[in-house]
Amino acid sequence: MSAARVIGITHRVKQIVRDGVVQEERPTLVAVLQSHRIVEYALATETDELDFVLGRFPSAWRDVTPDEHLGLIPAHHVKWKKHGKEKPEEYAEDHKAFFEGLWHVAAKVPSAYDGFREGDVLAMILGGSGDRLAYALSRRADEIGASVYRVPPFTVKHARDAASGDKEGDHQLLVTLFGARPECFRCCGARDRDLIRVTEAFRHRMEAQLERIACAHRLRQRFIGSIFLSPDGKYPEGRIEDAYDQVAANDVILSALVAEEKRREAELKKIVQSLDVWQELFAPIEGVGEMIAARLISAVGDIRRFETAPKFKAFAGVHVADGKFVRRRAGTVANWSPTLRQAFYLLGDQFNRRPDSVWGKKLREYKAKFRAKYPEPIMGDNGKKRYTDGHIHKMATWRTITKFAEWLWREWTRLERRSFPGVPSVAEPAKKVA
């Protein structure tokens, strides 16, 4: 049996846009190792990525012959050249097209294709913008008998630093790393796809919520303006808010957005409830519902991205720096995830509302400890009082959140280690699924 191909993929956002102008093209980079030879591809668009997933990415081109039928070739696989404003009558109908204000004629078509195929072993980095592509590749792997593996970013960083390389060569580094240290990789299967679906569903729900809020704001401002600018001066009796509520209830667009938000939330909760991380870790915790769990899961993505608990806490923004709990200050850029930090903040509020729960009791214990250490408020250097009841409450809340983050990293990491199978030999690819 011939050795399986090893493919390394570094996913990248396709374009860097500033002020509406494309500043940089950043294609997804692919390295394919077969028979001790590496072939590289640059996937410039999402369509190119999908073509690679389906094994139909053009890898070589040839000139179009005058008598061939192009109807059997996907339209986006035909390279066109400009002809002019006059219709080229001498060309067959499927050899010419009109777009961008000019007639074009077919110039080149693929002569060879490459892409994900049976027996391939594919390596990617955990998390980041590559989750959607990883989902599609993993799903395709189940169908064709291939394998997809992902590795924590800190492992790639250590290997990159040791080789004195840069991120531009990560797709090649993944191939080398998989051959040298396959134990660092974990199979990307149905369970991983469910985690990715949570991230996607949470994004859809938040977008729907923002659209609903924006629509309601526009409707309210327009309604208030129509009242004050009434040409006949007939102003409504009673409160403007009551009159607006009637208008909002009958607005077709707002009603549709409210319905969409509810539908997206129901979909999100259903996906979250199907996860083992929900069933084993979050569901037993009083105060953690599906929405808070979804925020945590979507922001974390995969807990294996974080080498240690302190690194996880730093990413969440619930760590201590220079003896103080970190907070965002004017003129500085926060180096943590605002979504994850907000999720922990909401979680702390839930613990406070449930003083008899396990984590609610821990919050009360920290309050008692801080109050015993600082029995009376004092005046700080900035002229503000410290260790007031409100200050003690905040200190205890964030200390509880920090301890919860440590617990979550430990238990979630333990769950992942139990759930992921090892890496098979590259020479023995997964069997094709019937």
N, C-alpha and C positions, 0 to 999 in steps of 0.2 A: 504494500500500500504506500503510495506517495505521501510525503509529509504534507500536512495541512498548511495552507497559507496563513500567515499571521499579519493582521492589519492593525495599524495604529491610526487613530483619528483624533485630531484636535479640533473641536468645534469652536467656531468664532462667530461673533455677530458680523454680518456681511458688510455693513457700511458704518463708518463713523461720520455722523452728520452734525454740523454746527451751524446755527443760524440758517437752516434750510439748505445748506450747501454740503455736498459729499466731500469730506476731507480725506478719507482714506478707505480703500477697498480692502476688506479682510476676509478672504475666502476660507472655508473650512479646509484644513490640510489633511491629506491621506497618504500613508506610506504602506505599501503592500510588499511583504517579504515572501518570496518563493524561490526555492533552489538557490539560496545564498545571494539573491539579487533583489534590490529594493526598487520598486517603481513608485513614483509620487504623482499625486493628482491634487488639483486645487478645485474645490467645489464652490463656485462663485455665487450661486443662488440656492434658495431652498428647493427649487426644481431640480437642480443638479444633485442635491442631497437625496431627494426622493428617487431619482434615477439610479443613484448608487445603491440605495437600499433594495431596489427591485432588480439589480443586476443589469441595468441597461444604460449605464453611463458611457457616452462616446469616448473612446480612448485613442482613436485614430480617424483620419478623415481622407476622403477621396473626392475627385471632381465628379460632378453630375454628368451622366451621359445623356445625350439628347433624346434617346428613345425610352428611357426608364420611367416607370410609373411611380410617382412620389406619394401617391395616396396611401400607400402601405407604410410610409415612414412618418412617425410623429412629427407634427409641424414644428415643434421646438427643436428638433434634431436636424433641421435644414438650415444651412448658412446661406444668407441671401446677400446679394450685392446690388448696389443702386444702379438703375438703368436710366431713369429720367422721367419727365412729365408725360411723355408719349407712351401709349400702351405698346409693348413689344409683341406685335402680331406674329412674328416668326417663331415664338416659343409656345409650347403646349400650355394648356390652361393651368395645369397643376405645377408648372415651372415658373409661374409669375404670380406676383401678389402686389397689392397696392396698400401701402401704409406709410405713415409719416409724411403724407403729401406727395409721395413719389412712387413710381413703379419700380419693383425689384424683381430680379430673376434669381433662380436657385443656382448656387455656385458649388456648394460642397454638402456631402452627406456622410454619415459615419461609415467607416469601413471595418471597425472593430468596436466591441463593447467590453466593459469591465464592470465590476461591482460586487456586491455581497452575494456569495453563492455557497452551494453545499460544501460542508467540510471546513469552511473558513472559521478562524478563531480571531475575534476582533477585540481590541483593547481600547478603552476610553477612560477619561478622568471622571471621577465622581462629581456630581453637582454642576452648578453653573448653567450656562446657556445651552449645554448639550443634552439636557434631559429629554427634550422632545425627540431628538434624533436617536438617542439611546433607546427610547420607548419603541420607535418604529423598527430599529434594527433588532431589538430583542424579540419583538412580535414576529418579525420575518424569520428570525433564527429558528423559532419553534416550528415554522412551516417547512423550511428547506433543510433542516439538519445541520445547522451551524451553531456557533456559540458566541456570546457577547460577555465580556468581562470588564469590570471597572475597578479602578484603583484610587485610593484616597489621594488628594492633591499634595499632601505633605510628603508622601512617599516619592512622588514625581519630583517635588522640589529638592529633596535630599539627593536624589540621583542626578538631577540637573546640576546642583551645586558641586557634586563630586566630579562631574565631567566638565565643569566650567563652561556649561552651555547656556543657551537662552531659550525663552519660550517658543521662539520660531521653529525650533527643532524638536518640540515635544512629541510630534507624531512619530518621528523616527525613534526617539527615546523610549516611547511606549513599546515599540516592537522589541527593542533590545532588553528593556526591563522585564517584559513578559517571559522572554527566553531565559533570563538569568534568575529571576525571582518570581516565579508563577504563584508562589504561596501568598504574595501580597495582593493578588487579585481575587475578586469574588464574582460569581456568576450573576448576571443581570437577568432575572426571570420575572415570573408573573407577580411576585411579591413586590419587586422593585417598581414594576409598572404601576401597581396600585398606589405606591407612594408618589410617583410622578403625577398620577391622575389627581391626587389630593391637591398638589401644588397648582395644577391647571384649573381645577374646579374652584379653588379658593380665589384665584386671580379673576375668574369669570364672575364670581359672586361679588367681589369688591368693585369690579368695573360696573356691574349692574347697580350696586348701591350708589356709587358716585354719579352715575347717569340719572338715577331717580332723584337724588338730592339736587343736582344741577337743574333738572327740569322743574322741580317744585320751586326752586329759588326764582327761576325765570318767570314762571307763571305768577308767583306772588308779586314780584316787582311790576309785572305788566298789569296785573289787576289793580294794585294800589295806584299806579299811574293813571289808569282809566278812570278811577274815582276822582282823584284830585284835578284831573284835566277834563272833567265832564263839561261839554259845551253848553248843556242846558242847566247845569248847576243842580241837578237832582242827586243829592248825596244819600247814601243808604242810612237808615236808622240802625242804631246798635253798634256793636263792635265790628271793626273791619275784619278781624280774624274769623268771626262766625260767617261773614259773607264769603270770605275766601275759602273756607272749608267746603261750602256748597259748590263753589266753582271747581275746586280741586277734585271733589268727588265725582264730578261729571266730565272731567277732562279725559279724553280718550287716550292721549299720549301718556299722561302721567299714570293712568290706570294700567296701561300696558306695561310700563316700566316697573310699577309696584308688583304686578303679577310675575314679571320676569325675575325680579329680585327674589321673590318667594320660591320660585321654581329652582333657581340656582342654589339657594340655600338648602332646599330639600335634597337636591342632587348631591351637594357637598356632604351633608350629614350622612347620607346613605353610604357614600364611599368611605368616609371616616369610620363608620361603624363596622365595616367589613375588614378593617386592618387589625392584625394581631397586636400592633403597638398600641392601638386604642383599647382593645379588649384586655390586654395584660398590664398595661402601664397607666393609661389615662382614665379609663372608665371607673376603676376602683377608687379614684381620688375624688372626694367630695369637693365640689366647686369647679371641677374641670368638665365642661360640656364639650359638645362636638365642635362648636365654633372656636373656642379657645384652643382646643387640641389641633384644629385645622390650621390656625395661625402658627402654632409651634411647629407642626409637621412641615408646612409649606416653607417656612423660613429656614428650618434646619435642612430639609431635603433628605439627607442621609447622615446619620450621626457618625458614620465612619469617616467623614471628612475631617473630623477633629481628633487629633492625636491624643490630647489630654483634656481633662476637665477644665484646667485653667484656660486653655485655648478656646474651649467651648464657651466659657463664661465671658471671655473677652469679646468673642463674636456676638454674644447676646447683649453686651453692655451692662453686665451685672457683676463686674469685677471691681476690685479695689486697686487704685493706683496712687502711689505716694501716700499711703495711709488713709486715703479718702475714697469714698464711693464715687465712681465717675459720673459726670453729668455733662451735658452739652453746654458749652459756653459761647457767648457771642464772638464771632470772628474766627471760630475754629470749626474744623470738619470732624464730625464723629466717625470713628473707624469701626463702628459696630453696626449690626443690622437693626434699623429702626422698627421693622415689623416684629422681629423677635423680642426686642426690648419692650415694645408695647404689649406683646402677648404676656410677658412676665409681669408687667405692671398690672394688667387686668387680672392676672392670676392672684397677685398679692391682695387686690381688692376683694376677690372672692374668699380668700382665706380669712380676711378681716370680718367679712359678713357671716362666717361660719366659725365662731370661736370654739365650738366643741368638736370640730373636726380634727384630724391628726395634725394637719399643717396649721390650722387655726390655733391649736394649743401651743405649737412651737412659736407662733407669732406672739402669743401672750407671754411665753417664757422669756423671749428676748426683750419684750417690753419691761418685764420685771427686772431682768439683769441690768439693762441700761439705766433704769430708774434708780436701782440700788447703787450703781456706779456714779451716777450724776443726780444726787437727790434734789438739787436746787438748780434752777436756770441761772446762767451766767451771761455776762455781756461779752460778746465776741469782739475781735479786733476791728470788724467792719461796722461796729455800732449796733449790731442786731443781736437779740437774745438767742442763746443757744440752750439746748436741752429743755426746751419747753415741752408741754405734753404733745404738741403737734410734731416737734422735732424728734422726740423719742419714738413716736408712732412711725415716722418715716424711716428712722434708723432701723427699727425692729422689722418693718415690712421688707426693706431691701435686704437685710441680713437673712430673713426667712427665704426670700426669693433666691438669694445666692446659694443657700444650702439646698434648696429644691433643684436648682440647676445642676449642682454637683451630683445629687441623687439621680436626676434624670439622665445625665450623661452616663453614669455608671450602669444603671439598669437597662437603658436603651442599648448601650454597647454590648452588654451581656446577652441581650435578646438577639442582636444581630449576629453575634458569634455562634449562637445556637442554630440560627435559621439558614445560614449560607453554606452550601456545599463547597468542597474543595475544588481545585482546578485539575482537570484531567490532563493526561499527556497530550502534547500538541500533535503527536503522531496518531492519536486515537480520537478523532473528532466525534462529536455527539451523533447518535444515530438519527436518521431522518424520521420525522414524525409522520405517521401514515395519515 
